[in-house]
Structures are given as C-alpha cells and as structure tokens.
C-alpha cells in the first residue's frame, strides 16, 4: 500500500504546475528594481537555456534557439553543429521582458518565438503565441519558465488578491 501511495504521489508531482500556479506566476507583481528582476530572470533561465541577446535598457533578454521535434523531443546538434530537423520540427526561443508598472513595481512576461519547418518549404513559418498550429509543449515550456522565475522572485511579490 505504501508503494502505491508513493507511486501516486510521484505521478501527480510529475504532472507539472496547475493552471492556478501558472496564472499566479504570469500575473505576479514584484516590489523590486527592474534591473534586479532582469538579472534574477537571467539566472533562472540559465538553468535550462543559454542566454542570447540581452537589452538592459528595455529590461529584455532572449534565450538562444533550441530545436525540438514535433512531439517536443530536443533535437541536439550533430557533427559541425548542424541540427537534422524533420517535418514539423520547431525552433524555439523565449523573450523574457520585465514590465514596469511605476515606482519599483514590476512584472515579467515570457513569450515564445517559434519557427516551424514544413516539408517541401524552403523557409520555416513563424508561429505566433496564439497560432493554433503552435505545439502545446512550447506554451508549456514558456509557462514553466515563467513559474520558475516567479518561484525565485516570490519573496518580492505582492500577495495575490
């Protein structure tokens, strides 16, 4: 019986964050300087992604592109750094922006920038965050990054209303 309860607990924990946690992370307001939240968000993102361009003036950074198969499996670069992509593979980066609300009140957004390879097309198509063709795992990864940033900064967050 103990093993069954342990397995059930682990299975539930593996399901990931629930919608209430994600909503809290996406709508949180923090009492801190924008530059401090930007630095904290960079540190959090570095755990999973390489950081690309950073714009300290507009408090924005972008993760370097990563390539995923149609089902969300990471496609690693092979010889010469080339990634063999298949039909419906996607290139995903995340744009992380600290939003100023006035004073030292700030928030953070995580927006995916996604391009999808289509067999027979010489150029990948861009998938906007609201595109119905956007694979669900892309939003899931963006939500997870937003939640990770929230968890690192929640000591600075205003209580939820």
Secondary structure, 3 states (H helix, E strand, C coil): CHHHHHHHHHHHHHCCCCHHHHHHHHHCCEECCHHHHHHHHHHHHCCCCCEEEEECCCCEEEECCEEECCCCCEECCCHHHCCCCCCCCEEEEEEEEEEEEECCEEEEEEEEEEEECCCCCCCCEEECCCCCCCCHHHHHHHHHHHHHHHHHHHHHECCCC
